[in-house]
Amino acid sequence: MSRTICLTSDELPQAIAGLEAGDRVLLSGIIYTARDAAHKRLFSLLDEGKELPFPLKGAAIYYAGPTPAQQGMAVGACGPTTASRMDGFAPRLLDLGLTAMIGKGQRSPEVRDAIVRNGACYFAAVGGAGALIARCIKTADVIAFDDLGCESIKRMMVEELPLTVAIDSRGLDLYETGRAEYASLPVKSG
């Protein structure tokens, strides 16, 4: 049975071990946005031995590229992008201390292994709900790669961002268990 848990980004590193696939989390605090282009640049910095624009240890990266802010909002729409596009980057970042990733869709076995190896987790955000998610974002400041526009890295303060634990720190994957559970439901004939 899933639970709804309110967490802050500061509590996240210690709380992950207690989260289970299927749990709903309302996350408040600091998260960072980064998509494909930003990940490539992060890797260039790492390869060159340079400092990253934010500390990976304990951080959560949201795979999103928010649209420009609307009146009275920190951002426009800010829905998740397909997480598998970052699968080639995620294991190294997790090994360097990344705590959580937020996106949509399945992850590769390599990412799942890195999640388990590092006691991290992967959260799913609701795709197609970017305008609603934007209401949870209180501030969004570009901290790196401004030339990438909406794909720049942003430091965001979120309040009760609704997420679901898709892969927990033990490797339980909601995308697999959910399909299996659905497949086992009895079929009703008409």
Stockholm file with secondary structure:
# STOCKHOLM 1.0

chainA/1-190         MSRTICLTSDELPQAIAGLEAGDRVLLSGIIYTARDAAHKRLFSLLDEGKELPFPLKGAAIYYAGPTPAQQGMAVGACGPTTASRMDGFAPRLLDLGLTAMIGKGQRSPEVRDAIVRNGACYFAAVGGAGALIARCIKTADVIAFDDLGCESIKRMMVEELPLTVAIDSRGLDLYETGRAEYASLPVKSG
#=GR chainA/1-190 SS CCCEEEEETTTHHHHGGGCCTTCEEEEEEEEEECCHHHHHHHHHHHHTTCCCSSCCTTCEEECBCCCCCCTTSSCSCCCBCBGGGGTTTHHHHHHTTCCEEEEBSCCCHHHHHHHHHHTCEEEECCTTCHHHHHTTEEEEEEEECGGGGGGSEEEEEEEEEEEEEEECTTCCBHHHHHHHHHHTSCCCCC
#=GC SS_cons         CCCEEEEETTTHHHHGGGCCTTCEEEEEEEEEECCHHHHHHHHHHHHTTCCCSSCCTTCEEECBCCCCCCTTSSCSCCCBCBGGGGTTTHHHHHHTTCCEEEEBSCCCHHHHHHHHHHTCEEEECCTTCHHHHHTTEEEEEEEECGGGGGGSEEEEEEEEEEEEEEECTTCCBHHHHHHHHHHTSCCCCC
//
